[in-house]
Amino acid sequence: MDITPVLEERGLRYGRFADNSAIAQMLKDVMHKSPNWDKLPMDFKEALDMNASKISRMLCGDWEWLDNPRDIIGFWSLVINDRESSSSSEG
């Protein structure tokens, strides 16, 4: 299977993978060293990590591509929905 066309398309949309990786890892490193990181539940940590990846894509590639901010909103919607459904089932 030749994935070259897919990689070329993603490169045009998101920029170079090496650049994305560097920025995402720097953002994650800062977050992981923050005072509250170890206190956060797993879903918050994962949403934040995914946000870092989406932010790096906007910084390296087509920042006008709205799927990245939509995904960021989507991650937090999942966290909020899960928390709200958990709290309503406890009551």
Summary of the structure (lengths in Angstrom):
residues: 91
radius of gyration: 16.0
end to end distance: 52.0
largest distance: 52.9
contacts: 217
relative contact order: 0.13
helix: 80%
strand: 0%
